[in-house]
Amino acid sequence: MDVLAAPPPALADAALLGAARAVAEAAAAGAAALDHPGAFPAREVAALGTQGLLAAPLPAALGGAGLGEGAAGHRLLAEVLMAIGAGSLALGRLYEGHVNALQLVLRHGDAAQRREAAAAAAGGALFGVWNTDDRAAPLRLEQGVLQGAKILASGAGHVARPLVTAATPAGSVMLLPRLAPGQGADLSGWTAQGMQASATGRVDFTGLAAPSPIGAPGDYLREPDFSTGAWRCLAVQAGGMAALLALLRQHLLDSGRDEDRAQRQRFGEAAIAAQTARLWVLRSAESVAMTADVEGAVAAVNLARRAVEQAALALLELVQRSIGLAAFLRPAPVERIARDLATYLRQPAPDLALERGAATLLRQGQLPW
Ligand SMILES: Cc1cc2nc3c(=O)[nH]c(=O)nc-3n(C[C@H](O)[C@H](O)[C@H](O)COP(=O)(O)OP(=O)(O)OC[C@H]3O[C@@H](n4cnc5c(N)ncnc54)[C@H](O)[C@@H]3O)c2cc1C
């Protein structure tokens, strides 16, 4: 049961959100069984397909629901990502990557590339965005052939259509190759304490013929999309936070410790932390869609990253102090979700994000939200 407020009834597509919640509920029920190295939520991803969520980010003209289009679409996408993240942070991570890849193809691809990607998504293919290079063998495009590997690639061995960045003499380009199940994937390095079911690993592309690039060199890093897209990751994290808050509430009620003053105070603080994340996410999602202030939008999402990270770290401490040792005992869902959240909170260059966000605010004196 959600502790935080449900979305208002004016929300455009309650059916899509209902579908996301149904998949999330099933994902939550199956998450303990997938909490081991090399796991991947195949059934849950298939459910995202049958529920129309894999195709939903496509525009109506390409058979989708326009999820993520405009301010209302952004708000709905935020609710969908929070719902899925509440069910499973690993599934939320995978779905976020899928949405990100489709948005990049829709924005930068030509008509044929957009049509082809839309058909693949509608057919149940999972997409992802793999940007992190293997330092020893960064991905590059040489005479039409790929050389090198990506690391920290979620859905490795399962994502059929990864959007990858590859170095060329003209700059970094986006490519959308086709991969067979397991192709090039190595999950042995994914020994993280959490997010085990995200199948995050290394993928070697060496020798693969490259398809034609999506967009122009440098498009992947084009602002504001590159930096502001982090709000979607925050939405998934906020979903996991809501799940932890609900588990804390249940624990306090079930254990009869809900009348204790210290426990009530901690629960209040935990609710504030979870709601803080939710509000930053919703505000960021809507504002990103509406503002023309590129620098301000980037700064605001950079600050949102810190706000959510701080709130999540505070929530983790509050939950663990309130529940005590039981919060560390497997297979308690709270133990797994805390591990998944702590792992997923580690995102690139958090110090730089805060510093840059602050620098813009100091210069401009105002943020767009
Ligand atoms: C579950 C999960 C799934 C992922 N899936 C994908 C995926 O599908 N595709 C993909 O491309 N990537 C993926 N990633 C990788 C992700 O995009 C980041 O690369 C990764 O999370 C970075 O984390 P980090 O803590 O190593 O970051 P870092 O940036 O190394 O930060 C660690 C610390 O070092 C500081 N720091 C950073 N740079 C410097 C510097 N130059 N000098 C001094 N200090 C510095 C930071 O502020 C921070 O305090 C995934 C990550 C996770 C956790």
The ligand as an ORCA input file, in Angstrom:
! r2SCAN-3c Opt
* xyz 0 1
  C      22.620     -0.550    -11.251
  C      23.394      0.248    -12.249
  C      23.111      0.091    -13.593
  C      23.845      0.787    -14.549
  N      23.530      0.632    -15.863
  C      24.192      1.338    -16.795
  C      23.847      1.214    -18.184
  O      22.928      0.491    -18.578
  N      24.558      1.927    -19.075
  C      25.599      2.726    -18.703
  O      26.214      3.353    -19.566
  N      25.952      2.849    -17.402
  C      25.267      2.190    -16.449
  N      25.622      2.317    -15.126
  C      26.811      3.110    -14.788
  C      26.486      4.523    -14.397
  O      26.033      5.236    -15.525
  C      27.736      5.184    -13.831
  O      28.795      5.040    -14.710
  C      28.148      4.617    -12.504
  O      27.042      4.347    -11.730
  C      29.066      5.618    -11.860
  O      29.162      5.377    -10.483
  P      30.472      5.760     -9.673
  O      30.074      5.788     -8.250
  O      31.576      4.875    -10.104
  O      30.719      7.271    -10.186
  P      31.933      8.230    -10.093
  O      31.646      9.331    -11.052
  O      33.236      7.538    -10.242
  O      31.788      8.790     -8.622
  C      32.406      8.232     -7.481
  C      32.925      9.352     -6.597
  O      34.036      9.994     -7.237
  C      33.766     11.375     -7.448
  N      34.410     11.748     -8.714
  C      33.941     11.528     -9.971
  N      34.818     12.000    -10.880
  C      35.865     12.518    -10.174
  C      37.079     13.146    -10.553
  N      37.395     13.317    -11.835
  N      37.924     13.554     -9.574
  C      37.606     13.356     -8.282
  N      36.477     12.770     -7.864
  C      35.617     12.348     -8.805
  C      32.264     11.473     -7.436
  O      31.769     12.766     -7.164
  C      31.903     10.458     -6.365
  O      32.129     11.026     -5.088
  C      24.895      1.655    -14.148
  C      25.157      1.827    -12.777
  C      24.414      1.142    -11.834
  C      24.729      1.350    -10.373
*
